[in-house]
């Protein structure tokens, strides 16, 4: 049993390896600077609720499969532990330290997954906005002026100036 708990802890420690893409975007974008815009594909509140019900589902919905599995697999393992011990197969004592530990781990994993899903949604939305942003700009400026001509006197100049940035 101790080996199974150790395995769950080791899987939790592998998060830095499994979350490389989000980690890269997180260095560029700060989730605290996020404001919702109508074109955003991921709603942080929806992803938070999804991950609260089943840890990792919000991340999987956003295309972060490895990150979602990082939460889903330990959650499933802990649920099996709860079923095994609290289902009457080995222990009939609900206050068994291992049962309490598995409940605390399940709640902690749900909370952490929910918060993480919200952060991932915000960072992914900001990344998609920048990727889809059009950086070209074309400006039209009217020109109205006078120019002195030695033969005819003053001449009025009318026209447009085009400025482009691509």
TIRO-2110 file (N, C-alpha, C; in Angstrom, 1 decimal):
// TIRO-2110
0.8, -1.2, 0.0, N, 1, A
0.0, 0.0, 0.0, CA, 1, A
0.9, 1.3, 0.0, C, 1, A
2.0, 1.2, 0.7, N, 2, A
2.9, 2.3, 0.8, CA, 2, A
3.5, 2.6, -0.6, C, 2, A
3.7, 1.5, -1.4, N, 3, A
4.2, 1.6, -2.7, CA, 3, A
3.3, 2.4, -3.6, C, 3, A
2.0, 2.1, -3.5, N, 4, A
1.0, 2.8, -4.3, CA, 4, A
0.9, 4.3, -4.0, C, 4, A
1.0, 4.6, -2.7, N, 5, A
1.0, 6.0, -2.3, CA, 5, A
2.2, 6.7, -2.8, C, 5, A
3.4, 6.0, -2.7, N, 6, A
4.6, 6.6, -3.3, CA, 6, A
4.5, 6.8, -4.8, C, 6, A
3.9, 5.8, -5.5, N, 7, A
3.7, 6.0, -6.9, CA, 7, A
2.9, 7.2, -7.3, C, 7, A
1.8, 7.4, -6.5, N, 8, A
1.0, 8.6, -6.7, CA, 8, A
1.8, 9.9, -6.5, C, 8, A
2.6, 9.9, -5.5, N, 9, A
3.5, 11.1, -5.2, CA, 9, A
4.5, 11.3, -6.3, C, 9, A
5.0, 10.2, -6.8, N, 10, A
6.0, 10.4, -7.9, CA, 10, A
5.3, 10.9, -9.2, C, 10, A
4.1, 10.4, -9.5, N, 11, A
3.4, 10.9, -10.6, CA, 11, A
3.1, 12.4, -10.5, C, 11, A
2.8, 12.8, -9.2, N, 12, A
2.6, 14.2, -9.0, CA, 12, A
3.8, 15.0, -9.2, C, 12, A
5.0, 14.5, -8.9, N, 13, A
6.2, 15.2, -9.0, CA, 13, A
6.7, 15.3, -10.5, C, 13, A
6.1, 14.6, -11.4, N, 14, A
6.5, 14.7, -12.8, CA, 14, A
5.8, 15.8, -13.5, C, 14, A
5.1, 16.7, -12.8, N, 15, A
4.3, 17.7, -13.4, CA, 15, A
5.1, 18.7, -14.3, C, 15, A
6.4, 18.9, -13.9, N, 16, A
7.2, 19.9, -14.6, CA, 16, A
7.6, 19.3, -16.0, C, 16, A
7.7, 18.0, -16.1, N, 17, A
8.0, 17.4, -17.4, CA, 17, A
6.8, 17.3, -18.3, C, 17, A
5.6, 17.0, -17.7, N, 18, A
4.4, 16.8, -18.5, CA, 18, A
3.8, 18.1, -19.0, C, 18, A
4.1, 19.2, -18.4, N, 19, A
3.4, 20.5, -18.7, CA, 19, A
4.3, 21.5, -19.4, C, 19, A
5.1, 21.0, -20.3, N, 20, A
6.1, 21.9, -21.0, CA, 20, A
5.5, 23.0, -21.8, C, 20, A
4.4, 22.8, -22.6, N, 21, A
3.8, 23.8, -23.4, CA, 21, A
3.2, 24.9, -22.6, C, 21, A
2.4, 24.5, -21.6, N, 22, A
1.8, 25.5, -20.7, CA, 22, A
2.9, 26.3, -20.0, C, 22, A
3.9, 25.6, -19.6, N, 23, A
5.0, 26.3, -18.9, CA, 23, A
5.6, 27.4, -19.7, C, 23, A
5.7, 27.1, -21.0, N, 24, A
6.3, 28.0, -22.0, CA, 24, A
5.4, 29.3, -22.1, C, 24, A
4.1, 29.0, -22.3, N, 25, A
3.1, 30.1, -22.4, CA, 25, A
3.0, 30.9, -21.1, C, 25, A
3.1, 30.2, -20.0, N, 26, A
3.0, 30.9, -18.7, CA, 26, A
4.1, 31.9, -18.5, C, 26, A
5.3, 31.7, -19.1, N, 27, A
6.4, 32.6, -18.9, CA, 27, A
6.1, 33.9, -19.7, C, 27, A
5.3, 33.8, -20.8, N, 28, A
5.1, 35.0, -21.6, CA, 28, A
3.8, 35.7, -21.1, C, 28, A
2.8, 35.0, -20.7, N, 29, A
1.5, 35.6, -20.3, CA, 29, A
1.2, 35.4, -18.9, C, 29, A
0.7, 36.5, -18.2, N, 30, A
0.3, 36.4, -16.8, CA, 30, A
-1.2, 36.3, -16.8, C, 30, A
-1.7, 35.2, -16.1, N, 31, A
-3.1, 35.0, -16.0, CA, 31, A
-3.9, 36.1, -15.3, C, 31, A
-3.2, 36.8, -14.4, N, 32, A
-3.8, 37.9, -13.7, CA, 32, A
-4.1, 39.1, -14.5, C, 32, A
-3.5, 39.2, -15.7, N, 33, A
-3.8, 40.3, -16.6, CA, 33, A
-4.9, 40.0, -17.6, C, 33, A
-5.5, 38.9, -17.4, N, 34, A
-6.6, 38.4, -18.4, CA, 34, A
-7.9, 39.1, -18.1, C, 34, A
-8.5, 39.5, -19.2, N, 35, A
-9.9, 40.0, -19.2, CA, 35, A
-10.6, 39.3, -20.3, C, 35, A
-11.8, 38.8, -20.0, N, 36, A
-12.6, 38.1, -20.9, CA, 36, A
-13.0, 38.9, -22.1, C, 36, A
-12.9, 38.4, -23.3, N, 37, A
-13.4, 39.1, -24.5, CA, 37, A
-14.3, 38.1, -25.3, C, 37, A
-15.3, 38.6, -26.0, N, 38, A
-16.3, 37.7, -26.6, CA, 38, A
-15.7, 36.6, -27.5, C, 38, A
-14.6, 36.8, -28.2, N, 39, A
-14.1, 35.8, -29.1, CA, 39, A
-13.2, 34.7, -28.4, C, 39, A
-13.1, 34.7, -27.1, N, 40, A
-12.2, 33.8, -26.5, CA, 40, A
-12.9, 32.4, -26.5, C, 40, A
-12.1, 31.4, -27.0, N, 41, A
-12.7, 30.0, -27.1, CA, 41, A
-12.9, 29.3, -25.8, C, 41, A
-12.1, 29.6, -24.8, N, 42, A
-12.1, 28.9, -23.5, CA, 42, A
-12.7, 29.8, -22.4, C, 42, A
-13.7, 29.4, -21.7, N, 43, A
-14.2, 30.2, -20.6, CA, 43, A
-13.7, 29.6, -19.3, C, 43, A
-12.9, 30.4, -18.6, N, 44, A
-12.3, 30.0, -17.4, CA, 44, A
-13.2, 29.4, -16.4, C, 44, A
-14.4, 30.0, -16.3, N, 45, A
-15.4, 29.5, -15.3, CA, 45, A
-15.9, 28.1, -15.7, C, 45, A
-16.1, 27.9, -17.0, N, 46, A
-16.6, 26.6, -17.4, CA, 46, A
-15.5, 25.5, -17.2, C, 46, A
-14.3, 25.8, -17.5, N, 47, A
-13.2, 24.9, -17.3, CA, 47, A
-13.0, 24.6, -15.8, C, 47, A
-13.2, 25.6, -15.0, N, 48, A
-13.0, 25.4, -13.5, CA, 48, A
-14.1, 24.4, -13.0, C, 48, A
-15.3, 24.6, -13.4, N, 49, A
-16.4, 23.7, -13.0, CA, 49, A
-16.2, 22.3, -13.5, C, 49, A
-15.8, 22.2, -14.8, N, 50, A
-15.5, 20.8, -15.3, CA, 50, A
-14.4, 20.1, -14.6, C, 50, A
-13.4, 20.8, -14.2, N, 51, A
-12.3, 20.2, -13.4, CA, 51, A
-12.7, 19.9, -12.0, C, 51, A
-13.7, 20.7, -11.5, N, 52, A
-14.1, 20.4, -10.1, CA, 52, A
-14.9, 19.1, -10.0, C, 52, A
-15.6, 18.8, -11.1, N, 53, A
-16.4, 17.5, -11.1, CA, 53, A
-15.5, 16.3, -11.4, C, 53, A
-14.6, 16.5, -12.4, N, 54, A
-13.7, 15.4, -12.7, CA, 54, A
-12.3, 16.1, -13.0, C, 54, A
-11.4, 15.9, -12.0, N, 55, A
-10.1, 16.6, -12.2, CA, 55, A
-9.4, 16.2, -13.5, C, 55, A
-9.0, 17.2, -14.2, N, 56, A
-8.3, 17.0, -15.5, CA, 56, A
-9.1, 17.2, -16.7, C, 56, A
-10.4, 17.2, -16.6, N, 57, A
-11.3, 17.3, -17.7, CA, 57, A
-11.2, 18.7, -18.4, C, 57, A
-11.2, 19.7, -17.5, N, 58, A
-11.1, 21.0, -18.1, CA, 58, A
-9.8, 21.2, -18.9, C, 58, A
-8.7, 20.7, -18.4, N, 59, A
-7.4, 20.7, -19.2, CA, 59, A
-7.5, 19.9, -20.5, C, 59, A
-8.2, 18.8, -20.5, N, 60, A
-8.3, 18.0, -21.7, CA, 60, A
-9.2, 18.7, -22.7, C, 60, A
-10.3, 19.3, -22.2, N, 61, A
-11.1, 20.1, -23.1, CA, 61, A
-10.3, 21.2, -23.9, C, 61, A
-9.3, 21.7, -23.2, N, 62, A
-8.5, 22.8, -23.9, CA, 62, A
-7.4, 22.3, -24.7, C, 62, A
-7.3, 21.0, -24.8, N, 63, A
-6.2, 20.4, -25.7, CA, 63, A
-4.9, 20.1, -24.9, C, 63, A
-4.9, 20.3, -23.6, N, 64, A
-3.7, 20.0, -22.8, CA, 64, A
-3.9, 18.6, -22.3, C, 64, A
-3.7, 17.6, -23.2, N, 65, A
-4.0, 16.2, -22.8, CA, 65, A
-3.1, 15.7, -21.7, C, 65, A
-1.8, 15.9, -21.8, N, 66, A
-0.8, 15.4, -20.8, CA, 66, A
-1.1, 16.0, -19.5, C, 66, A
-1.4, 17.3, -19.5, N, 67, A
-1.7, 18.0, -18.2, CA, 67, A
-3.0, 17.5, -17.6, C, 67, A
-4.0, 17.2, -18.4, N, 68, A
-5.3, 16.7, -17.9, CA, 68, A
-5.1, 15.3, -17.4, C, 68, A
-4.3, 14.4, -18.1, N, 69, A
-4.0, 13.1, -17.6, CA, 69, A
-3.3, 13.1, -16.3, C, 69, A
-2.4, 14.1, -16.1, N, 70, A
-1.7, 14.3, -14.9, CA, 70, A
-2.6, 14.4, -13.7, C, 70, A
-3.8, 15.0, -13.9, N, 71, A
-4.8, 15.1, -12.8, CA, 71, A
-5.8, 14.0, -12.8, C, 71, A
-6.1, 13.5, -13.9, N, 72, A
-7.1, 12.4, -14.0, CA, 72, A
-6.6, 11.1, -13.5, C, 72, A
-5.4, 10.7, -13.8, N, 73, A
-4.9, 9.4, -13.4, CA, 73, A
-4.8, 9.3, -11.9, C, 73, A
-4.1, 10.2, -11.2, N, 74, A
-4.1, 10.1, -9.8, CA, 74, A
-5.5, 10.2, -9.1, C, 74, A
-6.4, 11.0, -9.7, N, 75, A
-7.7, 11.0, -9.2, CA, 75, A
-8.4, 9.7, -9.3, C, 75, A
-8.3, 9.0, -10.4, N, 76, A
-8.9, 7.7, -10.6, CA, 76, A
-8.2, 6.7, -9.6, C, 76, A
-6.9, 6.8, -9.4, N, 77, A
-6.2, 5.9, -8.5, CA, 77, A
-6.7, 6.1, -7.1, C, 77, A
-6.9, 7.3, -6.7, N, 78, A
-7.3, 7.6, -5.3, CA, 78, A
-8.7, 7.2, -5.1, C, 78, A
-9.6, 7.3, -6.2, N, 79, A
-11.0, 6.8, -6.1, CA, 79, A
-11.0, 5.3, -5.9, C, 79, A
-10.1, 4.6, -6.6, N, 80, A
-10.0, 3.1, -6.4, CA, 80, A
-9.6, 2.8, -5.0, C, 80, A
-8.6, 3.6, -4.5, N, 81, A
-8.2, 3.3, -3.1, CA, 81, A
-9.4, 3.5, -2.1, C, 81, A
-10.2, 4.6, -2.3, N, 82, A
-11.4, 4.8, -1.5, CA, 82, A
-12.4, 3.7, -1.6, C, 82, A
-12.6, 3.2, -2.8, N, 83, A
-13.5, 2.1, -3.0, CA, 83, A
-13.0, 0.8, -2.3, C, 83, A
-11.7, 0.6, -2.5, N, 84, A
-11.1, -0.6, -1.9, CA, 84, A
-11.2, -0.6, -0.4, C, 84, A
-10.9, 0.5, 0.2, N, 85, A
-10.8, 0.6, 1.7, CA, 85, A
-12.2, 0.9, 2.3, C, 85, A
-12.9, 1.9, 1.8, N, 86, A
-14.2, 2.3, 2.4, CA, 86, A
-15.3, 1.5, 1.8, C, 86, A
-15.1, 0.7, 0.8, N, 87, A
-16.2, -0.2, 0.3, CA, 87, A
-16.4, -1.4, 1.1, C, 87, A
-15.6, -1.6, 2.2, N, 88, A
-15.8, -2.7, 3.0, CA, 88, A
-14.9, -3.9, 2.6, C, 88, A
-14.1, -3.7, 1.6, N, 89, A
-13.2, -4.9, 1.2, CA, 89, A
-12.1, -5.2, 2.2, C, 89, A
-11.5, -4.1, 2.8, N, 90, A
-10.4, -4.4, 3.7, CA, 90, A
-10.7, -3.7, 5.1, C, 90, A
-11.4, -2.6, 5.1, N, 91, A
-11.5, -1.9, 6.4, CA, 91, A
-13.0, -1.5, 6.5, C, 91, A
-13.5, -1.6, 7.7, N, 92, A
-14.8, -1.2, 8.0, CA, 92, A
-14.8, 0.1, 8.9, C, 92, A
-13.6, 0.6, 9.2, N, 93, A
-13.5, 1.8, 10.0, CA, 93, A
-13.4, 3.0, 9.1, C, 93, A
-14.4, 3.9, 9.1, N, 94, A
-14.4, 5.1, 8.3, CA, 94, A
-13.3, 6.1, 8.7, C, 94, A
-12.8, 5.9, 10.0, N, 95, A
-11.8, 6.9, 10.5, CA, 95, A
-10.4, 6.3, 10.4, C, 95, A
-10.2, 5.4, 9.5, N, 96, A
-8.9, 4.8, 9.2, CA, 96, A
-8.0, 5.9, 8.7, C, 96, A
-6.8, 6.0, 9.1, N, 97, A
-5.9, 7.1, 8.6, CA, 97, A
-5.7, 7.1, 7.1, C, 97, A
-5.7, 5.9, 6.5, N, 98, A
-5.5, 5.8, 5.1, CA, 98, A
-6.8, 6.3, 4.4, C, 98, A
-7.9, 6.0, 4.9, N, 99, A
-9.2, 6.5, 4.3, CA, 99, A
-9.2, 8.0, 4.4, C, 99, A
-8.9, 8.6, 5.5, N, 100, A
-8.9, 10.0, 5.7, CA, 100, A
-7.9, 10.7, 4.7, C, 100, A
-6.7, 10.0, 4.6, N, 101, A
-5.7, 10.6, 3.7, CA, 101, A
-6.2, 10.6, 2.2, C, 101, A
-6.9, 9.5, 1.8, N, 102, A
-7.3, 9.5, 0.4, CA, 102, A
-8.4, 10.5, 0.2, C, 102, A
-9.3, 10.8, 1.2, N, 103, A
-10.3, 11.8, 1.0, CA, 103, A
-9.6, 13.2, 0.9, C, 103, A
-8.6, 13.4, 1.8, N, 104, A
-7.9, 14.7, 1.7, CA, 104, A
-7.2, 14.9, 0.4, C, 104, A
-6.6, 13.8, -0.1, N, 105, A
-5.9, 13.9, -1.4, CA, 105, A
-6.9, 14.2, -2.5, C, 105, A
-8.1, 13.5, -2.5, N, 106, A
-9.1, 13.7, -3.5, CA, 106, A
-9.6, 15.2, -3.6, C, 106, A
-9.9, 15.7, -2.4, N, 107, A
-10.3, 17.1, -2.3, CA, 107, A
-9.2, 18.1, -2.8, C, 107, A
-8.0, 17.8, -2.3, N, 108, A
-6.9, 18.7, -2.7, CA, 108, A
-6.7, 18.6, -4.2, C, 108, A
-6.8, 17.4, -4.8, N, 109, A
-6.6, 17.3, -6.2, CA, 109, A
-7.6, 18.0, -7.0, C, 109, A
-8.9, 17.9, -6.5, N, 110, A
-10.0, 18.6, -7.2, CA, 110, A
-9.8, 20.2, -7.2, C, 110, A
-9.4, 20.7, -6.0, N, 111, A
-9.2, 22.1, -5.8, CA, 111, A
-8.1, 22.6, -6.7, C, 111, A
-6.9, 21.9, -6.7, N, 112, A
-5.8, 22.2, -7.5, CA, 112, A
-6.1, 22.1, -8.9, C, 112, A
-6.8, 21.1, -9.4, N, 113, A
-7.1, 21.0, -10.8, CA, 113, A
-8.1, 22.1, -11.2, C, 113, A
-9.0, 22.5, -10.4, N, 114, A
-9.9, 23.6, -10.8, CA, 114, A
-9.2, 24.9, -10.9, C, 114, A
-8.3, 25.2, -10.0, N, 115, A
-7.6, 26.4, -10.1, CA, 115, A
-6.7, 26.4, -11.3, C, 115, A
-6.0, 25.3, -11.5, N, 116, A
-5.1, 25.1, -12.7, CA, 116, A
-5.9, 25.3, -14.0, C, 116, A
-7.1, 24.7, -14.1, N, 117, A
-7.9, 24.8, -15.3, CA, 117, A
-8.2, 26.2, -15.6, C, 117, A
-8.5, 27.0, -14.6, N, 118, A
-8.8, 28.4, -14.8, CA, 118, A
-7.6, 29.2, -15.3, C, 118, A
-6.4, 28.9, -14.7, N, 119, A
-5.2, 29.6, -15.2, CA, 119, A
-4.8, 29.2, -16.6, C, 119, A
-5.0, 27.9, -16.9, N, 120, A
-4.6, 27.4, -18.3, CA, 120, A
-5.6, 28.0, -19.3, C, 120, A
-6.9, 28.2, -19.0, N, 121, A
-7.8, 28.8, -19.9, CA, 121, A
-7.4, 30.2, -20.2, C, 121, A
-7.1, 30.9, -19.1, N, 122, A
-6.7, 32.4, -19.3, CA, 122, A
-5.4, 32.5, -20.1, C, 122, A
-4.4, 31.7, -19.8, N, 123, A
-3.2, 31.8, -20.6, CA, 123, A
-3.4, 31.4, -22.0, C, 123, A
-4.1, 30.3, -22.3, N, 124, A
-4.3, 29.8, -23.6, CA, 124, A
-5.1, 30.9, -24.4, C, 124, A
-6.1, 31.5, -23.8, N, 125, A
-6.9, 32.6, -24.5, CA, 125, A
-6.0, 33.7, -24.9, C, 125, A
-5.1, 34.1, -24.0, N, 126, A
-4.2, 35.3, -24.3, CA, 126, A
-3.2, 34.8, -25.4, C, 126, A
-2.7, 33.6, -25.4, N, 127, A
-1.8, 33.1, -26.4, CA, 127, A
-2.5, 33.1, -27.8, C, 127, A
-3.8, 32.6, -27.8, N, 128, A
-4.5, 32.5, -29.1, CA, 128, A
-4.8, 33.9, -29.6, C, 128, A
-5.1, 34.9, -28.7, N, 129, A
-5.3, 36.2, -29.2, CA, 129, A
-4.1, 36.8, -29.9, C, 129, A
-2.9, 36.6, -29.3, N, 130, A
-1.7, 37.1, -29.9, CA, 130, A
-1.4, 36.4, -31.2, C, 130, A
-1.7, 35.1, -31.3, N, 131, A
-1.4, 34.3, -32.5, CA, 131, A
-2.3, 34.8, -33.7, C, 131, A
-3.6, 35.1, -33.3, N, 132, A
-4.5, 35.5, -34.3, CA, 132, A
-4.6, 37.0, -34.6, C, 132, A
-3.8, 37.8, -33.9, N, 133, A
-3.8, 39.2, -34.0, CA, 133, A
-3.2, 39.6, -35.4, C, 133, A
-3.8, 40.6, -36.0, N, 134, A
-3.3, 41.1, -37.3, CA, 134, A
-2.4, 42.3, -37.0, C, 134, A
-1.2, 42.2, -37.4, N, 135, A
-0.2, 43.3, -37.1, CA, 135, A
-0.1, 44.3, -38.2, C, 135, A
-0.9, 44.2, -39.3, N, 136, A
-0.7, 45.2, -40.3, CA, 136, A
-1.7, 46.3, -40.1, C, 136, A
-1.3, 47.5, -40.6, N, 137, A
-2.1, 48.7, -40.4, CA, 137, A
-1.9, 49.6, -41.6, C, 137, A
-3.0, 50.1, -42.2, N, 138, A
-2.9, 51.0, -43.3, CA, 138, A
-3.7, 52.2, -43.0, C, 138, A
-3.0, 53.4, -43.1, N, 139, A
-3.5, 54.6, -42.7, CA, 139, A
-3.6, 55.6, -43.9, C, 139, A
-4.7, 56.2, -44.0, N, 140, A
-4.9, 57.3, -45.0, CA, 140, A
-5.0, 58.6, -44.3, C, 140, A
-4.2, 59.5, -44.8, N, 141, A
-4.2, 60.9, -44.2, CA, 141, A
-4.4, 61.9, -45.4, C, 141, A
-5.4, 62.7, -45.2, N, 142, A
-5.6, 63.8, -46.2, CA, 142, A
-4.5, 64.9, -46.2, C, 142, A
-4.2, 65.4, -47.3, N, 143, A
-3.2, 66.4, -47.4, CA, 143, A
-3.8, 67.7, -48.0, C, 143, A
-3.7, 68.8, -47.4, N, 144, A
-4.2, 70.0, -47.9, CA, 144, A
-3.2, 71.1, -47.6, C, 144, A
-2.6, 71.7, -48.6, N, 145, A
-1.6, 72.6, -48.3, CA, 145, A
-1.4, 73.6, -49.5, C, 145, A
-0.5, 74.6, -49.3, N, 146, A
-0.2, 75.5, -50.3, CA, 146, A
1.3, 75.5, -50.6, C, 146, A
1.6, 75.6, -51.9, N, 147, A
3.0, 75.6, -52.3, CA, 147, A
3.3, 76.8, -53.2, C, 147, A
4.4, 77.5, -53.0, N, 148, A
4.7, 78.7, -53.8, CA, 148, A
5.3, 78.2, -55.1, C, 148, A
4.8, 78.8, -56.1, N, 149, A
5.3, 78.5, -57.5, CA, 149, A
5.8, 79.8, -58.0, C, 149, A
7.1, 79.9, -58.5, N, 150, A
7.6, 81.2, -58.9, CA, 150, A
6.9, 81.8, -60.1, C, 150, A
6.4, 80.9, -61.0, N, 151, A
5.7, 81.4, -62.2, CA, 151, A
4.2, 81.8, -61.9, C, 151, A
3.5, 81.0, -61.1, N, 152, A
2.1, 81.2, -61.0, CA, 152, A
1.7, 81.7, -59.6, C, 152, A
2.6, 81.9, -58.7, N, 153, A
2.2, 82.3, -57.3, CA, 153, A
1.9, 81.1, -56.5, C, 153, A
0.9, 81.2, -55.7, N, 154, A
0.5, 80.1, -54.7, CA, 154, A
-0.3, 79.0, -55.4, C, 154, A
0.0, 77.8, -55.2, N, 155, A
-0.8, 76.7, -55.7, CA, 155, A
-1.3, 75.8, -54.5, C, 155, A
-2.5, 75.4, -54.6, N, 156, A
-3.1, 74.6, -53.5, CA, 156, A
-2.8, 73.1, -53.9, C, 156, A
-2.4, 72.4, -52.9, N, 157, A
-2.1, 70.9, -53.1, CA, 157, A
-3.2, 70.2, -52.3, C, 157, A
-3.8, 69.2, -53.0, N, 158, A
-4.8, 68.4, -52.3, CA, 158, A
-4.5, 66.9, -52.7, C, 158, A
-4.5, 66.0, -51.6, N, 159, A
-4.2, 64.6, -51.9, CA, 159, A
-4.3, 63.8, -50.7, C, 159, A
-3.8, 62.6, -50.8, N, 160, A
-3.8, 61.6, -49.6, CA, 160, A
-2.4, 61.1, -49.4, C, 160, A
-2.1, 60.8, -48.2, N, 161, A
-0.9, 60.1, -47.9, CA, 161, A
-1.2, 58.7, -47.4, C, 161, A
-0.5, 57.7, -47.8, N, 162, A
-0.8, 56.3, -47.4, CA, 162, A
0.4, 55.9, -46.6, C, 162, A
0.1, 55.4, -45.4, N, 163, A
1.2, 54.8, -44.6, CA, 163, A
0.8, 53.4, -44.3, C, 163, A
1.7, 52.5, -44.5, N, 164, A
1.4, 51.0, -44.3, CA, 164, A
2.4, 50.4, -43.4, C, 164, A
1.9, 49.5, -42.5, N, 165, A
2.8, 48.8, -41.6, CA, 165, A
2.4, 47.3, -41.7, C, 165, A
3.3, 46.4, -42.1, N, 166, A
3.0, 45.0, -42.3, CA, 166, A
3.9, 44.2, -41.4, C, 166, A
END
